Amino acid sequence: MEEKVLVLLQKAGWFKGRKVDISKYVAALINEEYIVFKRAFDFLEEYGDLVIQFERSDSYVTLTINPIDAVSSIFREVSENYERYCGESFVIIGDIPKMEMTLYISSSGKFYGGYDDFLICLGDDFYHALYNIVSGAKLEVILVEEG
């Protein structure tokens, strides 16, 4: 794992073997008609409740792993469009308010960032996604039209 990512995670309270109660997340996600598949469940148990702060350009950015807060920032229909476009299920896992981006894990384990009709594949796993976000990597932005 990239040292920079590991340090950020540890500062946020993550440690190997971390496991939090996510019953509140699961209930909220089901209420919003998300299907909480195993990868999403396992991810939220390990990383749920983390608030990851990092500096980017000339400001501090906060990435929060909290689906309850994130679902209030986007209509479920928008994430359903993302699912249709990618051909797999998504679960909203958090957000980056300063970037106006909601974060998702897909059923294949990839991580995505979305804003309205725009979607970015952030990485094939959480570490790569976090590294790409923190480093400001230039990633392809996909226009997802309503289905």
C-alpha positions as CSV (number, residue, x, y, z in Angstrom):
1,M,0.0,0.0,0.0
2,E,1.2,3.5,-0.8
3,E,2.8,5.0,2.3
4,K,0.9,8.3,1.9
5,V,-2.4,6.4,1.8
6,L,-1.5,4.3,4.8
7,V,-0.6,7.3,6.9
8,L,-3.9,9.1,6.0
9,L,-5.9,6.1,6.9
10,Q,-4.1,5.6,10.2
11,K,-4.6,9.3,11.1
12,A,-8.3,8.8,10.4
13,G,-8.4,5.9,12.9
14,W,-8.1,2.9,10.6
15,F,-6.1,-0.1,11.8
16,K,-5.7,-3.6,10.5
17,G,-8.6,-5.7,11.7
18,R,-10.9,-2.7,12.3
19,K,-14.5,-3.6,12.4
20,V,-17.4,-1.2,13.2
21,D,-21.1,-1.8,13.6
22,I,-22.8,-0.8,10.4
23,S,-26.4,-1.7,11.1
24,K,-27.4,1.9,10.9
25,Y,-25.8,2.2,7.5
26,V,-27.4,-1.0,6.2
27,A,-30.8,0.1,7.4
28,A,-30.4,3.5,5.7
29,L,-29.1,2.0,2.5
30,I,-32.0,-0.5,2.3
31,N,-34.4,2.4,2.9
32,E,-32.9,4.1,-0.1
33,E,-33.4,0.9,-2.2
34,Y,-29.7,0.0,-2.4
35,I,-28.8,-3.7,-2.3
36,V,-25.9,-4.0,0.2
37,F,-23.8,-6.8,-1.4
38,K,-20.9,-8.5,0.5
39,R,-18.1,-6.3,-0.8
40,A,-20.0,-3.2,0.3
41,F,-20.8,-4.7,3.7
42,D,-17.2,-5.7,4.3
43,F,-15.8,-2.4,3.1
44,L,-18.2,-0.4,5.4
45,E,-17.3,-2.6,8.4
46,E,-13.6,-1.9,8.0
47,Y,-13.8,1.8,6.9
48,G,-17.2,3.1,8.1
49,D,-17.2,6.3,10.1
50,L,-13.7,7.3,8.9
51,V,-13.1,11.0,8.2
52,I,-10.0,11.2,6.0
53,Q,-8.5,14.7,5.7
54,F,-5.8,15.7,3.3
55,E,-4.3,18.7,1.6
56,R,-4.8,19.3,-2.0
57,S,-3.6,22.4,-3.9
58,D,-4.2,25.2,-1.4
59,S,-7.0,23.8,0.7
60,Y,-7.9,20.9,3.0
61,V,-10.3,18.3,1.7
62,T,-12.4,15.9,3.8
63,L,-13.5,12.4,2.6
64,T,-16.1,10.9,4.8
65,I,-17.1,7.2,4.8
66,N,-20.7,7.6,5.9
67,P,-23.5,6.5,3.6
68,I,-26.2,8.1,5.7
69,D,-24.8,11.6,5.1
70,A,-24.0,10.8,1.5
71,V,-27.5,9.6,0.4
72,S,-28.9,13.0,1.3
73,S,-26.7,14.6,-1.3
74,I,-27.9,12.7,-4.4
75,F,-31.2,11.3,-5.8
76,R,-31.2,7.5,-5.9
77,E,-32.2,7.8,-9.6
78,V,-28.8,9.3,-10.4
79,S,-26.9,6.3,-8.9
80,E,-29.3,4.0,-10.8
81,N,-28.1,5.7,-14.0
82,Y,-24.5,4.9,-13.0
83,E,-25.5,1.3,-12.4
84,R,-27.1,1.0,-15.7
85,Y,-24.2,2.6,-17.5
86,C,-21.6,0.3,-15.8
87,G,-23.8,-2.8,-15.8
88,E,-23.4,-3.6,-12.1
89,S,-24.8,-2.7,-8.7
90,F,-23.5,0.3,-6.8
91,V,-23.6,1.2,-3.1
92,I,-23.1,4.7,-2.0
93,I,-20.4,4.7,0.7
94,G,-19.5,8.4,1.4
95,D,-18.7,11.7,-0.1
96,I,-16.2,14.5,-0.6
97,P,-18.3,17.7,-0.1
98,K,-15.6,20.1,-1.2
99,M,-15.4,18.3,-4.5
100,E,-19.2,17.8,-4.7
101,M,-18.6,14.1,-5.2
102,T,-20.4,11.1,-3.9
103,L,-18.4,7.8,-3.5
104,Y,-19.5,4.3,-4.5
105,I,-18.3,0.8,-4.4
106,S,-19.5,-1.5,-7.2
107,S,-20.3,-5.1,-7.0
108,S,-17.0,-5.9,-8.8
109,G,-15.1,-4.0,-6.1
110,K,-14.2,-0.9,-8.1
111,F,-14.6,2.5,-6.6
112,Y,-16.3,5.4,-8.3
113,G,-17.0,9.1,-7.8
114,G,-20.1,10.7,-9.1
115,Y,-21.6,14.2,-9.5
116,D,-24.9,14.5,-11.3
117,D,-24.4,13.1,-14.8
118,F,-20.6,12.6,-14.4
119,L,-18.9,9.5,-13.2
120,I,-15.2,8.7,-12.6
121,C,-13.7,5.3,-12.0
122,L,-11.4,6.1,-9.1
123,G,-9.7,2.8,-8.8
124,D,-9.9,-1.0,-8.8
125,D,-9.7,-1.0,-5.0
126,F,-10.0,1.5,-2.1
127,Y,-6.2,2.1,-1.8
128,H,-5.8,3.0,-5.5
129,A,-9.0,5.2,-5.4
130,L,-7.8,7.0,-2.3
131,Y,-4.4,7.5,-3.8
132,N,-5.9,8.9,-7.0
133,I,-8.1,11.3,-5.1
134,V,-5.3,12.5,-2.8
135,S,-2.8,12.9,-5.6
136,G,-5.2,14.7,-7.9
137,A,-4.7,12.1,-10.7
138,K,-6.3,13.0,-14.0
139,L,-8.9,10.3,-14.6
140,E,-11.4,9.9,-17.4
141,V,-14.7,11.7,-16.7
142,I,-17.7,9.8,-18.1
143,L,-20.9,11.5,-19.1
144,V,-23.8,9.2,-18.0
145,E,-27.0,10.1,-19.7
146,E,-30.4,9.3,-18.2
147,G,-31.5,5.8,-19.0
